Amino acid sequence: MINDIKEQSLSVFLIKKIRELMNECSDHISTGGCKDFSEYKRMTGVIEGLALAEREVLDWKEQHIKQ
């Protein structure tokens, strides 16, 4: 993926990237990629953190960008 900010807004880029990372983590968990419960907890924490970050970007976009 080319990070050409001229082609898309920063908020669109961040939301897309966050969702890609969330999907990668979810796929890792769902395919049995976690070697133990500790890794599972870490991965679910990463997903939770990414979801919070996505919500913040969406909220900022809603408040600051007229669509």
Buried (B, 14 or more C-beta within 10 A) or exposed (E): EEEEEEEEEEBBBBBEBBEEBBEBBBEBBEEEEBEEEEEBEEBBEBBEBBEEBBEEBBEEBEEEEEE
